[in-house]
Amino acid sequence: HEIGAMALDDAEQSLRSAVAQFPDDGRFWELLGTVLWCDGDQHEALAALETASAYRALAPFSQIILAECYVLLNKPNLAFMILYFLTEEDRCPTQL
């Protein structure tokens, strides 16, 4: 677990540098949100994913993470909207 935590920390540092250098690139924000979520930081993951979504459409996995963050932060209506629209997309890799 220690190696995984170190890898997440390294990834987070690299992505924070990337978003500082390229603040309008939603891909870096999306990856940062995913890494933060993996590290258990839902508040910061939510902020990063919301920022990413302002610049680009999130990948289905990132949309699910965003919905989970909303649920954990007591915003179930927003989570429902994301999951509802995700089920309507052809991009969703599995049937929800």
Buried (B, 14 or more C-beta within 10 A) or exposed (E): EEEEEEEBEEBBEEBBEBBEEEEEBBBBBBBBBBBBBBBEBBEBBBBBBBBBBEBEEBBBEBBBBBBBBBBBBEBEEBBEEBBEEBEEEEEBEEEE
